[in-house]
Amino acid sequence: MNRAWRFATEHFLAVPVGVVIALIWANAAAESYFTLSLALSFAVNNVGMALFFALVTQEVIEEMMPGGALHTWRRAMLPIVAAIGGTIGAIGVYHGYLLLGDEPVLTSGWPIVCAIDGGVSYFLVRALLGRHRATPFLLFLVIVSDGIGLVTIGLHQAVAGLHVAAGAAAILAGLGASVALARSRRTTLWPHVLISGTLLWWGFWWSGLHPALALMPIVPFLPRAPRDLNLIADEGPHNSAVHLEHALRIPVQLVLFLFALVNAGVQVRGYGTGTWVVLASTMIGRPFGILAAVGLSVRLGLRLPSQVGWRELAVVALITSIGLTFGLFFATAVFPVGPVLTELKMGALLTIAGALVATAAAWLLGAGRFGSRTPEPDVSHRSPQLAASSVASGRRGH
């Protein structure tokens, strides 16, 4: 039972389980499902998801440290550029597709194609590539892409009632409180989350920024220890229960399950132009934009993550085509209930086909678990002496 629980948490199975339950419930008993979804949506989407974004930000920051897959600015910048390239590619295909028809009502829906389902993407990259160093690259890409969509949606929703001065003051107060707590060398993160996090949440809300991003600015000030990349890691000699990834491992599983449950309930009907434009944008525009941006950036001097090649990068680019729960959430935030929203939600739902495409690509390219050769040992998180010894012994073996 314990092994099953560890497998479920390490692979974020809460997300696909929540999606399946939501789809069955929404199509079997729509009234009760949408009543529950409406009641939970604000708390889950605006408060609970802040914990998820804080957790993946923690992972990215750790991988930027010496020995990490994103160490040095030339590597850390690449997922940012990739996310921007993927977003431009998706938006370009979105508007290009609409120019071929006559659907002006869909023009404002472009933020939907910025969405990448973080939970499903993490589950799939672990399933296809294992504990590979492409994971932090994917997570950083997800943060930037979803962040672009969330900022756009937040500003769109709040333009009429912005309180920018009050929001800025609350953000500065939250950051100041977190700096002071860090200097006091407290070993628990909860004062940061409850004091600084609350101030930042209100600051983001008043400023028109999406509050799901509110905890990200204080992640660098939270207690941490170096460890291997695993979002839901077990306790170990370098892990402490006061650190973010351990204090939040159970709450984040619950949040992701509820996020999938609240947002994935779509009644399977209402295909149309909105469906196909979302599919084309995310499954063609984003992967192409990511690979084009990375190819150009590498030629200009940026570097691929440590131990990540073009085969793994192609698989990651295809994984990002999955919008699913985040796409459904973005669609609901942009459009009111009606036939247009139904079409767009069907498109977001059908992006799950990206999982099949990514799996086929991994098999054809021999990437990750489909590779025929034994991968080089990952020595990035060991001491320099031990890492050098491992590399030297490997050379002698040849």
N, C-alpha and C positions, 0 to 999 in steps of 0.2 A: 504493500500500500504506500509506504514511504517512497519507494523508487518511482511508482506511478505519479505521485504528487510532484516529485522533483522534476520528472520529465515534462509534466504538464506546465509547471511554472517556468522552467528554463526555456521552453519553446513557445510561451505565450499562447497556450491552447485555449485560454479563456476567451480570446477574440473569436476564433472560428466557432466555438461552442455558442457564444452569444449571438453570432450571426445566424446560425442555423435555427436557434430557438426563436429569434425575432422574425425570421422569414416564415416559419411554420405558424407562429402565433398570429402574425399580421394577416395571413391569408385564411386562417381558420376561424379566428374570432377577432375581427378588426376593431370593433368598438372597445373591447376591454384592453387590447394592446395599445391603441392610440391614446386612451385615457391614461394609462400608466406612463407611456412615453412622454406625454406632455407634462405630467406631474414631475418627472425626474430630469427632464432635459436640461433645465437651467443649472441645477446643481452638478450634474455630471459633466456637461460640456464646458461650463465656465469656471467651475471650482475644481472638480476632481481631476480633470485633464491637466491641470497645472502640475500635479504630482508626476504624471507621466513625462511631461516635457522637462521637468527638473531632473528626472532620472536619466533620460537619454543625454541631456546636457552634461551631466556628471561623467558619463562614459566617454563622451567626446573630449572633454577637458583632460581626462586621464590619458587618453591616447595621444594627446599633444605633448605630453611630458617626455623627457629623454627615454628612449627605448620603445616608445609607442609607435603605432603604425602611422600616425599623423604628425610625428615630431619633425620639426623645422617648418618654417613658414611656407616653404615651397610645397610641402605636402598638405599642410593645414588649409591652404588657400584653394586647393584643387576641388574638394567637394562643394565649396561655396560657388566656384565658377561653374561646376557641373550642374548644381541646382538652378543657377540663373539661366544657363544654357537650356536645360530641360524645360524650365518655365517659359522661356521665350519660344522654344519649339512647340510646346503645347498650345500656347496662346496664339501663335502664328497659324497653326493648323486649324484652331477653333475659328478664328476670324476668316481664314481662307475658305473653309468649308461653308460658312454662312454666306460669303460673297457669291457662291455658286447658286444659292437659292434666294428665297424672299421670306426670311424669318427675323425681322428686326427685333422682335420681342426677346430673342435669345442673346442679343448682343451683350447685355450686361452680365451674362452668366459666366464670363471667362474666369473669374476667381475659382470656379469649381474645378477646373483642370489643373490648378496648382496643387491639389490635394494628393498626398500619398498616404496610404494607410500604414502608419508606423508599426502597429502591432502585427498585422499580417505580413508586412515586409520583413520584420525581424524574424518571425516564425519561418518564413520561406528561406531566407538567407542561411539560417541555422540548419534547416532541413537539407538544402542543396550543397552548401559549402562547409558545413560543420563549424567548428570554432576557428573560423578563418579571419584574417586581419582585414578582409574587405568589409566586415561588419561595422566598424566605426566610421568608415567612409560612407556607407549607406545611411547610418544614423544621422551623421552631420548633414548629409544631403536632404534627408527627411525633415530635419529641423528647419533648414533654410527654406525649403520649398513650402512646407506647411506654414511657416512663419510669414512668408510673403502673402499667402492666401488669407491667413488670420488677421494680419494687419489691414489688408484691403477691406475685408468684411467688417472689421471693427470700426474703421473710419466711415464706411458706407452706412452702417447702422446708427452711428452716434453723431453724425454731422450736425443734426438739428439741436442737440443738447449737450455740446461739449463744454466741459469746465476745465480748460487746459491749464490755467494757473493753479487751481486746486490739485489737479492731477499731477502736475510737475512737482509741486511741493510735497505731495504724498510719496512720490517716487524717490525724491531726494532724501526724505526722512527715512524711508525704508532702507535705502542703500547705506545711509549713515548709521542706522541702528545695527545693520549687519556687520559693517566695518568695526564698530565698537565692540560687538559681541566676539568677533574674531580676535581682536586684540586682547580681550579678557581671557583668551585661551580656554573657553568653555569646551567641554568634550561631548556635548550633546547638540544636535541640530534643531531641536524643537523650539528654543527661543527664536532662532532665525526664521523658522517656518511660521510660527504663530505671531510674532511681532513684526518682523521685517516683511514677511510674506503677506500679511494682512494689509499693511500700508501700501505695498506695491500693487496688490490686487485692486484696491480702490483707486490708486493712481492710474493704473492702466485703464480701468473702467471709465473714469472721468475723462481721461485723455483721448478716448476713442481707440485705444489699443486693445486687442483681445486679451482678457484676463487669464486665459489659459497659458499665456506666456509669462505670467507675472513672477514666477519663482526663478526663472532662468538667470536674471542678473545677479542673484545672490549665491548661486551655486559655487563660484570660485571661493567664497568665504566660508563654506561649510567644512566641518571636519571630514577628513578622508585619509585613506591609506592606500598605497599601491597594491594592485591585485590583477589577476588575469581578467580579461574581458568576459563578463557574464552578468547580464542584468539582474539575475535572480540567483546570485552565488550563495553557496553555503558558507557558514562560518569557517574561518581558517586562521592560521597564524598571523596573516597580514590583514585580517578583516575584523571589524568591530561592529557590534550591533548598534552603536551610536551613529554610524556612518549612513549616508543617504540610501545607498543601495540595499542595506539590510533593514533599516528602519521602515522603508517604504515597500519592501518586496511584496508583502501581503496586501496592503492597501492598493498598490498599483494593479495587482491582478484583479481585485474587485472592481476598480475603476474601469479597467479595460473591458471586463465582462459587461458592466453596465453601459459603457459607451457603445459597444456593439449591439447590446440589447435595445437601447434607446434609439439608435440611428439606423440600424440595418433592416428594420421592419418595413418592407416595401411590398405592396400588393402587385403581383406579377401581371401587369397589364399596361397599356398606354405607350406602346412603342411609337417613335416618331423622329423627326429631325434632331431634337434635343438628345435622343438616345445615341444616334450615330455620330453626332459631332463630338460628344464626350468620349466615346470609344476611339474615334480616329485621333483625337487630340492627345489622349493619354497613352495609347498603345503604339502610335506612330511618332507623333510630334515630340513627346518627352524623351523616349530612348534615343531618337536621332539627335535631338538637341544636346543631350548629355554627352554622347560619344563625340559629336562634333566639337563641343566646347572643350572636352578633355584633350582630344587630339591636337587642337590648336594651342591650348595652354601648355601642353608638354613640349611642343615644338618651340614655344617661347620661353621655356625655362622652368616651369613648374614640374613637380615630380609625382609619379604614382605612389600610393601608399606602400610602405614596406611589405614585401612579399606578395604584392598584388599585381597580376599581369592583365593583359587585355582580355583573356578568356573570362576571368572572374569579373572584370569590369563590364563586359557585355551582358553577363548574367544579371549583375546588379542593376544595370540600366533597364533591363526588361522587367525586373521585379518592381521597379518604381512606377510601372504603368498601372499598378493596382491602386485605385482610389478608394473603392468600397466604402467603409464606414466614414472615413474622413470626407470623401466626396459626397456622400449622402448628407452629412452634417453641413457641409458648405452649401449644397444645393438648397437645403431647407432654410439656411440663413439668408440666402440671396433672393429667393422667389417665394411668393405666397402660395398657399394651397391652391391647386388647380391643375389643368391638363399639362401646362408647360413644366411645372415642377415634377409631375409624374414621369414625363419623358426623360428629364434630366436625371432623376433618381434611378430610372431603369438603366441609363447609360453608366452611372456610377456603379450600380450593382453588377453589371456585366463585365466590368473591368477585372473581375476575378479571373477571367479568362487569361489574364496576364500571368497567372501562376502556371498554367499549362504551357504557355509559350516559353517562360523562363526555364521550366523544367526540361522541356525539349531542347532548348539551347544549351543547357548545362550538359545534357547527355551527348549531344552532337559535338560539343567542343571539348568534352572530356574534362570539365571543370569540377573542382571540389570533390564530392563523394563519387563522381563518375570518372575521376582521373585514374590512369593506369599506373602512375608512378607514386611512390611514397613521398609525401611532401617533406621539405626540409624541416627540421625541428625548430619550433618557435622559441628562440632564446631571448626575445626582446625584454621579457619581464624578469630575467635572472640577473645576478650581479655581473659586472663587466668581466671579472675573472672567470666565472663559470661559463659565461657566454663564449669567451675566447677559447676556453678549453674545449667546449663542445664543437666549435667550428674547426679547431685544429684537429681534433680526433676524427671528425668527418673527412677532412682532407687526407689524413693518413690512411683512412679506410679506402680511399680511391687510389 
